Amino acid sequence: MKRLILLILGLGPVLSVAQPCVELSQPLQQGSYVWGKLAPGSTATLDGESLVVLADGTVFLGFGRDAAPSAVLEIHGPGECRQELSVAGRDYDISRIEGVPQRTVTPSEEHLDRIRREGQIVRSAKDQRLQRPDLAQAVAAGFEWPLTGRISGVYGSQRIYNGTPRAPHYGVDVARPTGTPVRAPAPGVVTLAQPDLFYSGGTIILDHGYGLSSSFLHLSKVEVKVGDEITTGDLLGEVGATGRATGPHLDWRMSWRDRRIDPQLLVPAMPTE
């Protein structure tokens, strides 16, 4: 697929150009998180939203599950450029799951109060926006799987629990026995470590920097605490079936700002065992 390359050497007003302006790490699609290099000192926006540009010119951008088919990238500074980016759509599966505890499908009013409180805790953990210049090295080196095994659920699929439609699934599920170690796919700082949230059970959020975070759900054990500095491969916890789950597995999710992105697009193919 043709890569996007933006012209960053132009002068004067922002121009629309026939050739693309920045080379991005991979083709764009719904759920993708990509990065590229601008001239140091540049600033950039995506559909008017300011993007982080590191001192060396590295810029990050992401697209959610239902991202529009096009987005406008503008670059200012040493180079001026405006480019319409094409974002490929995806077909999502429908996933029917039976045997889920009914209380997690139709929560009581008491449980709804708990869900709202926990939702605020999760949002606060994701909104910290830690500045970690090592994110550029981490994404260049590539993320690792937190554990290997059978992929039992994929990003974007429409979830139907006990016959009731619910929100799409935003992570990748890896089925392994309870107690299987879960390790960090990339460096970061722990911003949430909860042993028992209503929906997600044992939950960890690892902030990789500049709005990018990983969440690890349904854990039987949480082996880290808020504030811990984590490197790739460090032990985070153990696989479980806590929260809304029908069997032991890890649900690994990733977010960039308010967009849910697909973790599978950042790791190599799952190894065969």
Summary of the structure (lengths in Angstrom):
residues: 273
radius of gyration: 19.6
end to end distance: 30.6
largest distance: 61.9
contacts: 899
relative contact order: 0.16
helix: 12%
strand: 38%
